[in-house]
Amino acid sequence: MKKEKSQKVLLSGIAMVVLFILWTVAISLIDVQPIGPQNSSVGFATLNGFIHSLTGVHMAIYTVTDWLGLIPLCFILGFALLGLIQLIKRKSLFKVDSSILVLGAFYIVVMAAYLFFEFYVVNYRPVLINGFLEASYPSSTTLLVMCVMPTAVMQLNSRIRNTKMKRAFAFALIAFTAFMVIGRLISGVHWITDIIGGAILSAGLVMIYYSVTTLIARQER
């Protein structure tokens, strides 16, 4: 049953990634209007413009969420350090926990996605940052927290024995993720389609990560 569940999650993850691609294409083609700063063009302009008019721009929230974006990076460094310690102690890359190796590959994929959209710009931000247009799609903060925090929960659940502590960590990390995503939207530094795109891609990648680690763990038993 667990194997079938993992396979279903894998297929769902792949479907989410495909949905993200279709969503990206749609943003590039549908209702594209120059409503951004310096007449920059934005897809789904009517929807994006309406939501942006409701939220307004709150740079204080933007600054807070920007600084809090260091927390996911600390988790990345922490798990990278754990992998390095295992590598040094066990003297073989193949003896490092498979979940850590898959997590490292997962982080590389997330970074690759971020860098790709820094060069292939779909939308620019609805506000200038320090007087410059910046790529806005997908929301990098949404992508970061929605990829790192759920996978961190999975890692901690497999390494912490105390049930109450597991639940406390899971609640804290999920609450932090929700705060960051909502805060990013309310701050007005992203279009709503940027947030949605980041959430769709993150969900797909996390599902794939979960299914791959589950299938590998099952084979190692």
C-alpha positions in Angstrom: 0.0 0.0 0.0 2.8 2.4 0.9 4.5 1.8 -2.5 1.2 2.5 -4.3 0.8 5.7 -2.3 4.3 6.8 -3.1 3.7 6.2 -6.8 0.5 8.2 -6.7 2.2 11.1 -4.9 5.0 10.9 -7.5 2.5 11.1 -10.4 0.7 14.0 -8.6 3.9 15.8 -8.2 4.8 15.4 -11.9 1.2 16.6 -12.7 1.8 19.7 -10.5 5.0 20.5 -12.4 3.2 20.2 -15.7 0.5 22.4 -14.3 3.1 25.0 -13.4 4.5 24.9 -16.9 1.0 25.5 -18.4 0.4 28.2 -15.8 3.6 29.9 -16.9 2.7 29.7 -20.6 -0.8 31.1 -19.8 0.7 34.1 -17.9 3.0 34.8 -20.9 0.1 34.9 -23.3 -3.2 35.8 -21.7 -4.3 39.4 -20.9 -0.8 40.8 -21.2 -0.9 44.5 -20.5 1.8 47.2 -19.6 0.5 47.8 -16.0 3.8 47.4 -14.2 6.4 50.0 -13.4 8.1 51.6 -16.5 5.2 50.1 -18.6 6.4 46.5 -18.0 4.0 44.0 -19.3 2.2 41.6 -17.0 0.1 38.6 -17.8 -3.4 38.2 -16.3 -3.2 41.9 -16.0 -6.9 42.4 -14.9 -6.6 39.9 -12.1 -3.1 41.0 -11.0 -4.0 44.7 -11.1 -7.2 44.2 -9.1 -5.5 42.1 -6.3 -2.6 44.6 -6.2 -5.0 47.5 -5.8 -6.5 45.7 -2.8 -3.2 44.9 -1.1 -1.3 48.1 -1.8 2.4 48.2 -1.1 3.8 47.7 2.4 7.6 47.8 2.3 7.9 47.1 6.0 6.3 43.7 5.5 8.5 43.2 2.5 11.6 43.9 4.6 10.5 41.6 7.4 9.8 38.7 5.0 13.1 39.4 3.3 15.1 39.0 6.5 13.1 36.0 7.6 14.0 34.4 4.3 17.3 33.7 6.0 15.7 31.0 8.2 15.1 28.6 5.3 18.7 29.2 4.2 19.8 28.2 7.7 17.9 24.9 7.4 19.6 24.3 4.1 23.0 24.9 5.6 22.1 22.8 8.6 21.2 19.7 6.5 24.3 20.3 4.3 26.4 20.3 7.4 24.8 17.1 8.6 25.6 15.5 5.3 29.2 16.7 5.4 29.6 15.3 9.0 28.2 11.9 7.8 30.5 11.9 4.8 33.6 12.6 7.0 32.6 10.0 9.6 31.6 7.3 7.2 34.3 8.1 4.6 32.0 7.4 1.7 29.4 9.4 -0.2 27.3 6.3 -0.6 27.1 5.8 3.2 25.5 9.2 3.7 21.8 8.9 4.5 19.9 8.5 1.2 17.3 11.1 2.4 20.1 13.7 2.8 21.5 12.9 -0.7 18.1 13.3 -2.2 17.5 16.5 -0.2 20.8 17.9 -1.6 19.6 17.1 -5.2 16.2 18.6 -4.3 17.9 21.9 -3.2 19.9 21.9 -6.5 16.7 21.6 -8.5 15.1 24.4 -6.5 18.1 26.7 -7.1 18.1 25.8 -10.8 14.5 26.8 -11.0 15.2 30.1 -9.3 18.2 30.9 -11.6 16.2 30.0 -14.7 13.5 32.6 -14.0 16.1 35.2 -13.1 17.2 35.0 -16.8 13.9 34.0 -18.4 11.7 36.9 -17.0 8.0 36.2 -17.2 6.9 39.2 -15.1 8.6 42.1 -13.3 7.6 43.2 -9.8 4.7 45.6 -9.4 7.1 48.0 -7.6 10.7 49.1 -8.2 13.3 47.8 -5.8 16.0 50.4 -5.2 14.9 52.1 -8.4 15.3 48.9 -10.5 12.9 46.4 -12.1 13.4 42.9 -10.7 12.1 39.6 -11.9 9.0 38.6 -10.0 7.8 35.2 -11.3 7.6 32.9 -9.6 7.9 34.4 -6.1 11.3 33.2 -5.0 10.4 33.6 -1.3 7.3 31.5 -1.8 9.4 28.9 -3.7 12.1 28.9 -1.0 9.9 28.5 2.1 7.3 26.1 0.5 10.2 23.8 -0.6 12.5 24.0 2.4 10.1 24.0 5.3 8.0 21.0 4.3 11.1 18.9 3.5 12.6 20.1 6.8 9.5 18.8 8.6 9.9 15.4 6.9 13.6 15.3 7.9 12.9 16.2 11.5 10.1 13.7 11.7 12.4 10.9 10.8 15.1 12.1 13.2 13.1 13.1 16.3 11.6 10.4 18.5 9.5 12.5 20.8 6.0 12.8 19.3 5.2 16.1 21.0 8.4 17.7 19.8 7.7 16.4 16.3 4.3 18.1 16.3 5.6 21.3 17.8 8.3 21.6 15.1 5.8 20.7 12.3 3.3 23.3 13.6 5.9 26.0 13.9 7.4 25.4 10.4 4.0 25.2 8.8 2.9 28.4 10.5 6.1 30.1 9.5 5.5 29.1 5.9 1.9 30.4 5.9 3.1 33.7 7.4 5.8 34.1 4.8 3.6 33.4 1.8 0.7 35.6 3.0 3.1 38.3 4.1 4.7 38.3 0.7 1.3 38.8 -1.0 0.2 41.5 1.4 3.5 43.4 1.0 2.5 44.1 -2.6 6.0 43.3 -4.0 4.6 40.4 -6.1 1.6 39.8 -8.4 -0.8 37.2 -7.2 0.1 35.0 -10.2 3.7 35.0 -8.9 2.6 33.6 -5.6 0.4 31.0 -7.2 3.1 30.0 -9.6 5.6 29.6 -6.7 3.1 27.5 -4.7 2.3 25.2 -7.6 5.9 24.5 -8.4 6.8 24.0 -4.8 4.0 21.6 -4.2 5.0 19.5 -7.2 8.7 19.4 -6.2 7.9 18.5 -2.6 5.6 15.7 -3.7 8.3 14.3 -5.9 10.9 14.6 -3.1 8.6 12.8 -0.7 7.8 10.0 -3.1 11.5 9.4 -4.1 12.7 9.3 -0.5 9.8 7.0 0.5 10.6 4.6 -2.4 14.3 4.6 -1.6 13.7 4.0 2.1 11.4 1.1 1.2 14.1 -0.5 -0.9 16.7 -0.1 1.8 14.7 -2.1 4.3 
